[in-house]
Amino acid sequence: MKRWLLTKKQIWFVILVLIIVGLLIDLNTRISTLTYLREQKELLETDVVSLQATLDVISEEILYADSDTAVESWARQQGLMMQEDDNVIIPLPVHGPTPVPTPVPTVQPVVYENWEIWKALIFD
C-alpha cells in the first residue's frame, strides 16, 4: 500500500493554485458586472437625453402659456372678448324656413326560393 505523502512545496503549490483560481473567478465576475453596468449606463444616458428634450419642449410651452400673447390669443378666440376700438361681429342664425330633409327610400331585398336559384343556375 503506497501512501501519498505530500511535501510542503506541493501543499503550498496547491494552495497557490486554488488562490489563483479563486481570483480568476472573481475577476471574471467583475468583468461581466462591468459590462452589464456599462450597457445600463448607455441606456440611461439615451433616456436622459430624451427626457431633457421633452423638458425643453414643455418649458417652452409653459413660458408661452404664461405670456401675455397667449392670454390675449385665448381671450380673443375662445373667450369672445374684445379690446377697445374693436368691432365684434357675431353671426346670428337666419330665421327662415327650415329645409325638410328628403326621405331616403330603403331597398327591400328580394327573397328567392331554393328551386328558383337552382333553375337560374342550371338553365340561364
Secondary structure, DSSP 8 states (H G I E B T S, - for coil): -------HHHHHHHHHHHHHHHHHHHHHHHHHHHHHHHHHHHHHHHHHHHHHHHHHHHHHHHHHHHSHHHHHHHHHHTS----TT----------S-----------------HHHHHHHHHH-
